Amino acid sequence: MAVDNLYDVIIIGAGPAGMFAANELSGHGLKILVIDRGRDVEKRHCPMESVQHCMHCTPCNIMCGVGGAGTFSDGTLNLRPDTGGDLLEFTHDQEKAWELVDYVDNIFLQCGATEKMISPKGEDVEQLQRRAASVGAKFIDIKQRHIGTDNAPAVIGNFKKRLDENGVDFLLNTDVKDLWIENNVCKGVYLNNGRTIECSYTLLAPGRIGGKWVNEMVDKHSIDARFAGVDIGVRVEVPAIIMDPVTKINRDPKFHIQTRKYDDFIRTFCTNEHGFVVREEYEGFIAINGHSMHDTVSENTNFAFLVHIELTKPIENTIKYARSVAKLATTIGGGKPVLQRMGDLRRGRRSTEARLTRNPVVNTLKDVTPGDISMAMPHRIVMDIIEGLETLDRIIPGVACDSTLLYAPEVKFYSMKIQVDGNMQSSTRNLFAAGDGAGLSRDIVNASATGILAARGILEISAR
């Protein structure tokens, strides 16, 4: 594919935000280019599937490429405008926020997502809500559609084909080095290969992996932004039979807990029913995530258990803080995730190979270091995790038993939140923002929706 040096719109990032923006812009007579440092979806294969340890691929096939990191996540669509972000912040209208969620869901269906909707029944939901409320926690009722890690690439492949047929150009395996900004107007991008591409409008949508780069652009070009909170915690792995009564009601159950000791907020996130724990590779550290598939299952279920961190003066840089925690955990693990039994953490001792060998729960991720999470994470976060899991155990008996496995670090740090107007335009003219990498969302559906809003903003301004 030949790529011109002049476009109407350049989209940086081929994740949900970028692809949904491109879809919304196509058909309006605009020349659109999507740039991503990763590969096309059918070429994204992680060697860990066969060698069982990270090969440190550059770029990481799990995190980069067409479809973004969500392509190899659990593939669960949380169909609420206030989960994984808050669309009301951008729409200022509850009805419009819900319409956006339905619109995103519809496009996924058109591209081959399962028609099966996971919608909790009233009595079951009420029972979970009552059990949660009885221990001071909260269960969030969410309609969900589970695509599955194994089916998501095909859905994304169909979406990519749709964009190709609509004339959207893709420039893959390519890094954007810098933004071309003059007199506070964005005029295009500079690529790492020395090339410059000019455009009328630029959309920043690089996904979570591009967060650090976005922060560099914010500092370099004085783009209005602020630090958002971060989530730091562990991935919990238990026998699936413990979670089955809850995941049968809601495949990805969301529980919110406020700790008694520190009054900190903890949440469950990304539950993978009969799933697998996997690692993610970032620049300078590793992290943990989870997958679940339609056709391949394990005997375990895993979920993220995250403490929300907000910082105030004199240290407000939550991203730097989260990265420092993740780097320390990577150091403690010798370049691998740290794995510890709940019973060992509770008793203040390190997990060993011998203890893990005897453990009734067998870890699905093998490339780990048995260790002590309290050596890798701040005391307050560790205490929050122990208290939070013991609270959750009163809702889901067995979750906090001694054999429960904890992997660290699970870190969800978000870019500096770019300040945008009603059209998703930043303080730099003709520069728009969407998705996780811009700090404006935290899941597939919300990222997709912000991409749509940014595209509509570009169309509105270009029509003037």
Buried (B, 14 or more C-beta within 10 A) or exposed (E): EEEEEEBBBBBBBBBBBBBBBBBBBBEBEBBBBBBBBBBBBEEBEBEBEEEEEBEEBEBBBBBBBBBBBBBBBBBBBBBBBBBBBBBBEBBEEEEBBBBBBEBBBEBBBEBBBBEEEBEBEEEBBEBBBEBBEEBEBEBBBBBBBBBBBBBBBBBBBBBBEBBEEEEBBBBBBBBBBBBBBEEEEBBBBBBEEEEEBEBBBBBBBBBBBBBBBBBEBBEEBEBEBEBBBBBBBBBBBBBBEBBEEBBEBBBBBBBBBBBEEEEBBBBBBBBBBBBBBBBBBBEEBBBBBBBBBBEEBBEBBBBBBBBBBEBEEEEEBBBBBBBEBBBBBBEBBEEBBBBBBBBBBBEEBBBBEEBBEEBEBBBBBEBBBBBBBBBBBBEBBBBBBBBBBBBBBBBBEEBBBBBBBBBBBBBBBBBBBBBBEEBBBBBBBBBBBBBBBBBBBBBBBBBBBBBBBBBBBBBEBBEE
